[in-house]
């Protein structure tokens, strides 16, 4: 196992059968070595830096019915909400004052947010905060839509591929197309976005070979960001009662993703902190380098419930930043509140603002 990890570290690639061997045969000693090498590889490009993004969950309406998701359209028990343009800009204003220079707008596939509405919103954010990056995560849209949003100033787009196995994808996403999901990601790449893909670990009926397929897909796509988190069941979904993923399984995938894509931006997800009080710190020590504290108004945070028992639903934005920043520092890392672009992207110095310290 040690020699396989070293080979992956050096070559930044590994044949599928050898990746499968790593996924299935790591023990306590070799998994620690894997995390050590992943962190070492991350340090080559990002030193001890962890980037902070300001997350705004602006709508929990969704037309899709993904079988694992708590805000799926057919869940009638969700208290639905949409933030107004004014409310979203207020979140940005508060976030800017707290030092954030990336805003991540995440929501369900809400038909209310047409291309025109989103373009107006993105233009308003970029006009008010020109030194900030804007990331959207609003699901599958057309080429024309993605092109309009890019022209409006959107820098990044997050769209997890969820799983690279067609049969598993189709079992989890009724009425959706496996091919269209992948096409959306390649379209976003072609349009010049910094693209985020990603997958869940521990899905029902997921096999180690499926996880290897996920790793192979991100290696081929080469997204700038990869979101990897454990599947956590929600009681108001068709998968109620299923066994979820674990922090340990997810950490292995984060580390392998880091070695396959050394320059990638890898979030340490809230889901990791939900399953384990030290889950986010563990992910940082396994190669992750991004965290996304919540800027959403506190009165809507509990309503954006993709999975059960999500943490950080009651904290004010300032407290949320201070808490997570303290955790990052205690884990031995340095917080960077800047745009935090992919290592391959150069942003002119004049576009980088002075950082604000709390």
RACORJO-V778613 format. One record per residue. N is the residue number from 1. RES is the residue in one letter. D_LAST is the distance of its C-alpha to the last C-alpha in Angstrom with 1 decimal. Layout:
N,RES,D_LAST ; N,RES,D_LAST
//
This chain:
1,X,44.2 ; 2,X,42.7 ; 3,X,44.7 ; 4,X,43.8 ; 5,X,40.1 ; 6,X,40.7 ; 7,X,42.7 ; 8,X,40.0 ; 9,X,37.5 ; 10,X,39.8 ; 11,X,41.3 ; 12,X,38.3 ; 13,X,41.0 ; 14,X,43.5 ; 15,X,46.5 ; 16,X,46.2 ; 17,X,48.5 ; 18,X,46.4 ; 19,X,43.2 ; 20,X,45.0 ; 21,X,46.0 ; 22,X,42.4 ; 23,X,41.3 ; 24,X,44.1 ; 25,X,44.8 ; 26,X,41.6 ; 27,X,41.6 ; 28,X,39.1 ; 29,X,39.5 ; 30,X,39.6 ; 31,X,36.6 ; 32,X,34.5 ; 33,X,35.9 ; 34,X,35.1 ; 35,X,31.4 ; 36,X,31.4 ; 37,X,33.0 ; 38,X,30.7 ; 39,X,27.6 ; 40,X,29.5 ; 41,X,30.3 ; 42,X,26.8 ; 43,X,25.7 ; 44,X,28.4 ; 45,X,26.6 ; 46,X,22.9 ; 47,X,22.6 ; 48,X,20.0 ; 49,X,17.7 ; 50,X,16.7 ; 51,X,15.8 ; 52,X,13.7 ; 53,X,15.5 ; 54,X,15.0 ; 55,X,18.2 ; 56,X,20.2 ; 57,X,23.4 ; 58,X,25.3 ; 59,X,28.8 ; 60,X,30.6 ; 61,X,34.1 ; 62,X,35.9 ; 63,X,39.5 ; 64,X,39.7 ; 65,X,40.9 ; 66,X,39.5 ; 67,X,41.0 ; 68,X,37.8 ; 69,X,35.3 ; 70,X,34.5 ; 71,X,34.2 ; 72,X,37.5 ; 73,X,39.5 ; 74,X,42.2 ; 75,X,39.9 ; 76,X,40.9 ; 77,X,38.7 ; 78,X,35.4 ; 79,X,33.8 ; 80,X,33.3 ; 81,X,30.8 ; 82,X,29.8 ; 83,X,26.7 ; 84,X,27.8 ; 85,X,26.7 ; 86,X,24.9 ; 87,X,23.1 ; 88,X,22.1 ; 89,X,20.9 ; 90,X,18.8 ; 91,X,17.1 ; 92,X,16.6 ; 93,X,15.3 ; 94,X,12.7 ; 95,X,11.9 ; 96,X,11.9 ; 97,X,9.4 ; 98,X,7.0 ; 99,X,8.2 ; 100,X,11.4 ; 101,X,14.5 ; 102,X,17.0 ; 103,X,18.2 ; 104,X,20.8 ; 105,X,23.3 ; 106,X,25.4 ; 107,X,28.5 ; 108,X,32.0 ; 109,X,34.9 ; 110,X,35.1 ; 111,X,38.0 ; 112,X,36.3 ; 113,X,33.9 ; 114,X,36.6 ; 115,X,36.2 ; 116,X,36.2 ; 117,X,33.5 ; 118,X,31.2 ; 119,X,31.9 ; 120,X,31.1 ; 121,X,27.7 ; 122,X,26.8 ; 123,X,28.0 ; 124,X,25.9 ; 125,X,22.7 ; 126,X,23.7 ; 127,X,24.7 ; 128,X,21.5 ; 129,X,19.2 ; 130,X,21.6 ; 131,X,19.3 ; 132,X,18.5 ; 133,X,20.7 ; 134,X,22.4 ; 135,X,23.8 ; 136,X,26.5 ; 137,X,28.0 ; 138,X,30.9 ; 139,X,33.9 ; 140,X,37.2 ; 141,X,38.1 ; 142,X,40.8 ; 143,X,40.8 ; 144,X,40.9 ; 145,X,37.9 ; 146,X,35.8 ; 147,X,37.1 ; 148,X,36.2 ; 149,X,32.6 ; 150,X,32.3 ; 151,X,33.8 ; 152,X,31.3 ; 153,X,28.4 ; 154,X,27.5 ; 155,X,26.4 ; 156,X,26.6 ; 157,X,28.6 ; 158,X,28.5 ; 159,X,31.9 ; 160,X,32.6 ; 161,X,36.3 ; 162,X,36.2 ; 163,X,39.3 ; 164,X,41.6 ; 165,X,44.7 ; 166,X,46.6 ; 167,X,48.3 ; 168,X,45.2 ; 169,X,43.3 ; 170,X,46.1 ; 171,X,46.4 ; 172,X,42.8 ; 173,X,42.7 ; 174,X,45.7 ; 175,X,46.6 ; 176,X,44.3 ; 177,X,45.4 ; 178,X,44.4 ; 179,X,45.5 ; 180,X,43.5 ; 181,X,40.3 ; 182,X,40.8 ; 183,X,42.1 ; 184,X,38.9 ; 185,X,36.9 ; 186,X,39.3 ; 187,X,39.3 ; 188,X,35.5 ; 189,X,35.9 ; 190,X,38.7 ; 191,X,36.7 ; 192,X,34.0 ; 193,X,31.1 ; 194,X,28.8 ; 195,X,30.3 ; 196,X,29.2 ; 197,X,32.0 ; 198,X,32.0 ; 199,X,33.9 ; 200,X,34.0 ; 201,X,35.4 ; 202,X,37.9 ; 203,X,39.4 ; 204,X,42.8 ; 205,X,45.6 ; 206,X,43.3 ; 207,X,44.9 ; 208,X,43.7 ; 209,X,45.6 ; 210,X,43.5 ; 211,X,40.3 ; 212,X,41.9 ; 213,X,42.7 ; 214,X,39.0 ; 215,X,38.2 ; 216,X,41.1 ; 217,X,40.0 ; 218,X,36.5 ; 219,X,38.0 ; 220,X,40.4 ; 221,X,38.0 ; 222,X,35.3 ; 223,X,32.4 ; 224,X,29.1 ; 225,X,27.4 ; 226,X,29.0 ; 227,X,27.8 ; 228,X,29.6 ; 229,X,29.4 ; 230,X,31.7 ; 231,X,34.0 ; 232,X,33.4 ; 233,X,36.2 ; 234,X,36.0 ; 235,X,38.7 ; 236,X,39.4 ; 237,X,40.5 ; 238,X,43.8 ; 239,X,42.3 ; 240,X,41.7 ; 241,X,42.5 ; 242,X,42.0 ; 243,X,40.6 ; 244,X,37.2 ; 245,X,35.6 ; 246,X,34.0 ; 247,X,30.9 ; 248,X,33.3 ; 249,X,35.2 ; 250,X,32.1 ; 251,X,30.6 ; 252,X,33.9 ; 253,X,33.7 ; 254,X,30.1 ; 255,X,31.4 ; 256,X,34.5 ; 257,X,32.8 ; 258,X,30.6 ; 259,X,33.9 ; 260,X,35.7 ; 261,X,32.9 ; 262,X,31.0 ; 263,X,28.9 ; 264,X,28.0 ; 265,X,24.6 ; 266,X,24.9 ; 267,X,22.6 ; 268,X,22.0 ; 269,X,23.0 ; 270,X,22.3 ; 271,X,26.0 ; 272,X,25.7 ; 273,X,23.3 ; 274,X,25.7 ; 275,X,28.6 ; 276,X,27.0 ; 277,X,24.0 ; 278,X,23.4 ; 279,X,24.6 ; 280,X,21.6 ; 281,X,21.2 ; 282,X,24.9 ; 283,X,24.8 ; 284,X,22.3 ; 285,X,24.7 ; 286,X,27.5 ; 287,X,26.3 ; 288,X,23.8 ; 289,X,20.8 ; 290,X,19.0 ; 291,X,17.2 ; 292,X,16.9 ; 293,X,14.7 ; 294,X,16.3 ; 295,X,15.6 ; 296,X,19.0 ; 297,X,19.8 ; 298,X,20.2 ; 299,X,23.8 ; 300,X,24.9 ; 301,X,23.1 ; 302,X,26.0 ; 303,X,28.5 ; 304,X,27.4 ; 305,X,29.1 ; 306,X,30.5 ; 307,X,31.3 ; 308,X,31.4 ; 309,X,28.8 ; 310,X,25.8 ; 311,X,22.6 ; 312,X,19.3 ; 313,X,21.3 ; 314,X,20.0 ; 315,X,16.2 ; 316,X,14.1 ; 317,X,12.1 ; 318,X,8.6 ; 319,X,10.4 ; 320,X,12.1 ; 321,X,9.2 ; 322,X,7.9 ; 323,X,11.7 ; 324,X,12.7 ; 325,X,10.3 ; 326,X,11.6 ; 327,X,15.0 ; 328,X,14.9 ; 329,X,14.1 ; 330,X,16.7 ; 331,X,19.2 ; 332,X,19.0 ; 333,X,17.2 ; 334,X,14.5 ; 335,X,12.0 ; 336,X,12.7 ; 337,X,11.2 ; 338,X,14.3 ; 339,X,17.5 ; 340,X,18.7 ; 341,X,22.3 ; 342,X,25.3 ; 343,X,26.3 ; 344,X,29.4 ; 345,X,27.7 ; 346,X,26.9 ; 347,X,24.6 ; 348,X,25.3 ; 349,X,22.8 ; 350,X,22.9 ; 351,X,21.7 ; 352,X,18.4 ; 353,X,15.6 ; 354,X,13.1 ; 355,X,9.9 ; 356,X,6.6 ; 357,X,3.8 ; 358,X,0.0
//
